[in-house]
Structure formats: C-alpha cells, structure tokens
Amino acid sequence: MKRLTTTACLLAMLLASALATADGLQPGLWEIRTTTLIDGQALPTLEEMMKDVPPHMREQMKGMMANSGVDMGSGAIRICVSPEKATRQSMPAMDSDPNCQTDIEEKDKYHWTFRMECQNPQRSGEGETHLVSDTLWKSRISMSQTENRKTQQMETETEGRWIGSDCGGLKPQR
C-alpha cells in the first residue's frame, strides 16, 4: 500500500508537470487537487500523510519540492508555470521514472489519452486528460499494481485550476 500511495503522489506531480507544458495554459500559479481510490478506498490526503512525518523531515521535503517549483499547500499542490512552459506545443511523455514507459495514444490540442507500463513494482494503466479551458484541466488515471502476488487497483482524478498570473515567492518549475 505504501508503494502504491507513493506512486499515486508521484503520478499527480508528474501529471501536473506534464500539464504545465500543454499548449494553451495560462502562465502563473496553478493549484492541483487529486483524489485517489485504492481498491475502492480513499487514499489519505497529502496533509494526512505528512502529519506522521517528523517536522524536520517535513520541512526538508517542502524545501525540496519548492526548489522544484512545487508548493504543498492545504489539500493541494501549487506549481508556477512560466510563460515559456505555458506556450510549449507538446506534452512530455511523463517519463521521469526510468522504470516506466508511457505512450501517448491520442492527442489533440484539448484532449489526450495515454498508457503506461512500469516495472519494480509491476504496474500498468491508462489515462486521459482534458483541457477544459486555458484556466482549467481535468485528468483521470486508472492503474493496477502487482507486488508480492497481490494486485491493487488505483483510480485517480486530478483537477488543475489557474489561480492567477502572480506566483508569489514560488519559482517556476524547471
């Protein structure tokens, strides 16, 4: 369960990074909220998971995330999208995990579908993302993971909303 929880968090951040480079998004501060079910049970929120982390480690994690352009706020993460990223014409293949292969199956300016296969642990899934407008996107990912001969099913829904053009002290994602 712990690995699948980590996978869910990483997927949310990867998706946020991928969407930060989709064509037609507003530059500036974005808030991303994710809801995840594992075998039909709600995954604890990021805040709930972080409360068990010792304070010094929590601050260290927040600092590392901030250096990557991500702020862990109340029930959501926030990212700063630079004007350059907001005008890119392509979505990266969410391949920051060397154990995963992601294939974009269908893509146009406002919608794309993708499949992914990963090893260590073995997991696979599919998803789709819709750019509702330049200030709102929604995504869905369905993934199964097999570890120690046990298979778990994960369903994730993510929504990104543009907060405004001013990122405050949060630096743009790299």
C-alpha positions as CSV (number, residue, x, y, z in Angstrom):
1,M,0.0,0.0,0.0
2,K,2.8,2.4,0.9
3,R,4.4,1.9,-2.6
4,L,1.1,2.5,-4.3
5,T,0.5,5.6,-2.2
6,T,3.9,6.9,-3.3
7,T,3.0,6.0,-6.9
8,A,-0.2,8.0,-6.6
9,C,1.6,11.1,-5.3
10,L,4.3,10.8,-8.0
11,L,1.6,10.5,-10.7
12,A,-0.1,13.6,-9.5
13,M,3.1,15.6,-9.6
14,L,4.1,14.1,-13.0
15,L,0.7,14.9,-14.4
16,A,1.0,18.5,-13.0
17,S,4.4,18.8,-14.6
18,A,3.1,17.4,-17.9
19,L,0.2,19.7,-18.0
20,A,2.3,22.7,-17.2
21,T,3.7,22.2,-20.7
22,A,0.5,21.6,-22.6
23,D,-0.4,24.1,-25.3
24,G,-2.8,26.9,-24.3
25,L,-2.5,27.1,-20.5
26,Q,-2.2,30.5,-18.7
27,P,1.2,31.2,-17.2
28,G,1.3,31.7,-13.4
29,L,0.2,30.0,-10.3
30,W,-1.8,26.7,-10.6
31,E,-3.5,24.7,-7.9
32,I,-3.7,20.9,-8.4
33,R,-6.1,18.7,-6.4
34,T,-6.1,15.0,-6.6
35,T,-8.5,12.3,-5.4
36,T,-7.3,8.7,-5.3
37,L,-9.0,5.5,-4.6
38,I,-7.0,2.3,-3.9
39,D,-9.2,-0.8,-4.1
40,G,-12.2,1.4,-3.7
41,Q,-10.9,3.1,-0.5
42,A,-9.9,6.8,-0.4
43,L,-6.2,7.5,-0.1
44,P,-5.4,9.9,2.7
45,T,-4.8,13.5,1.6
46,L,-1.3,14.8,1.3
47,E,-1.8,16.7,4.6
48,E,-2.9,13.5,6.4
49,M,0.1,11.6,5.1
50,M,2.5,14.4,6.0
51,K,1.3,14.6,9.6
52,D,3.1,11.4,10.5
53,V,6.4,12.7,9.1
54,P,8.7,14.3,11.7
55,P,8.7,18.1,11.5
56,H,12.3,18.4,10.3
57,M,11.8,15.9,7.5
58,R,8.5,17.6,6.5
59,E,10.3,21.0,6.2
60,Q,13.1,19.3,4.3
61,M,10.6,17.8,1.9
62,K,8.8,21.1,1.4
63,G,12.1,22.8,0.7
64,M,13.0,20.2,-1.9
65,M,9.6,20.5,-3.5
66,A,9.8,24.3,-3.5
67,N,13.2,24.1,-5.3
68,S,11.4,22.1,-8.0
69,G,8.7,24.7,-8.3
70,V,6.1,22.8,-6.2
71,D,4.3,24.1,-3.1
72,M,2.5,21.6,-0.9
73,G,-0.5,23.6,0.4
74,S,-3.7,22.7,2.2
75,G,-5.1,19.7,0.4
76,A,-3.5,20.6,-2.9
77,I,-0.1,21.3,-4.5
78,R,0.7,24.5,-6.3
79,I,3.0,25.0,-9.2
80,C,4.3,28.0,-11.0
81,V,4.1,27.8,-14.8
82,S,6.5,30.1,-16.7
83,P,5.3,31.9,-19.8
84,E,7.8,29.7,-21.8
85,K,6.2,26.4,-20.5
86,A,2.7,27.8,-21.0
87,T,3.3,28.2,-24.7
88,R,5.0,24.9,-25.4
89,Q,3.4,22.9,-28.2
90,S,4.0,19.4,-26.7
91,M,3.3,17.4,-23.6
92,P,6.3,15.4,-22.3
93,A,5.8,11.6,-22.0
94,M,5.8,11.6,-18.2
95,D,9.0,9.5,-18.3
96,S,10.8,10.8,-15.2
97,D,10.6,7.3,-13.7
98,P,13.2,5.2,-15.5
99,N,11.1,2.0,-14.7
100,C,8.2,3.3,-16.7
101,Q,7.3,3.6,-20.4
102,T,4.5,6.0,-21.3
103,D,2.9,6.1,-24.7
104,I,0.6,8.9,-25.8
105,E,-2.1,7.1,-27.8
106,E,-4.2,10.1,-28.9
107,K,-3.5,13.8,-28.7
108,D,-5.0,17.0,-29.9
109,K,-4.9,20.5,-28.5
110,Y,-7.6,19.8,-25.8
111,H,-7.5,16.1,-25.1
112,W,-5.1,13.2,-24.9
113,T,-5.1,9.6,-23.8
114,F,-2.1,7.6,-22.7
115,R,-1.0,4.2,-21.5
116,M,1.9,3.3,-19.2
117,E,3.8,0.2,-18.2
118,C,6.2,0.1,-15.3
119,Q,8.5,-2.4,-13.6
120,N,9.7,-2.7,-10.0
121,P,6.9,-2.9,-8.9
122,Q,5.0,-4.1,-11.9
123,R,2.2,-1.6,-12.7
124,S,0.2,-0.6,-15.7
125,G,-2.5,1.8,-16.5
126,E,-4.2,4.2,-18.8
127,G,-5.5,7.8,-18.5
128,E,-6.9,10.8,-20.2
129,T,-6.6,14.5,-19.8
130,H,-9.0,17.2,-21.0
131,L,-8.1,20.9,-21.3
132,V,-11.4,22.4,-20.4
133,S,-10.1,26.0,-20.9
134,D,-6.8,27.8,-20.5
135,T,-7.5,28.1,-16.8
136,L,-8.9,24.5,-16.1
137,W,-7.8,21.0,-16.9
138,K,-9.1,17.6,-15.6
139,S,-7.5,14.2,-15.7
140,R,-8.3,10.6,-14.9
141,I,-5.8,7.7,-14.4
142,S,-6.7,4.0,-13.8
143,M,-3.7,1.8,-12.8
144,S,-3.2,-1.6,-11.4
145,Q,-0.1,-2.7,-9.5
146,T,1.1,-6.2,-8.6
147,E,3.5,-6.8,-5.8
148,N,4.2,-9.9,-3.8
149,R,1.4,-11.6,-5.9
150,K,-1.2,-9.1,-4.7
151,T,-2.9,-6.8,-7.2
152,Q,-4.3,-3.5,-6.3
153,Q,-6.4,-1.1,-8.4
154,M,-5.9,2.7,-8.3
155,E,-8.2,5.3,-9.7
156,T,-7.1,8.9,-9.7
157,E,-8.9,12.1,-10.6
158,T,-6.9,15.3,-10.8
159,E,-8.0,18.9,-11.5
160,G,-5.8,21.9,-12.1
161,R,-7.1,25.4,-11.7
162,W,-5.3,28.6,-12.6
163,I,-5.1,30.9,-9.5
164,G,-3.5,33.9,-11.2
165,S,-0.5,35.3,-13.0
166,D,1.5,36.1,-9.8
167,C,3.3,33.1,-8.4
168,G,4.4,35.0,-5.3
169,G,7.6,33.5,-3.9
170,L,7.2,30.2,-5.8
171,K,9.7,29.9,-8.6
172,P,8.7,28.5,-12.0
173,Q,9.1,24.7,-12.5
174,R,12.2,23.6,-14.3
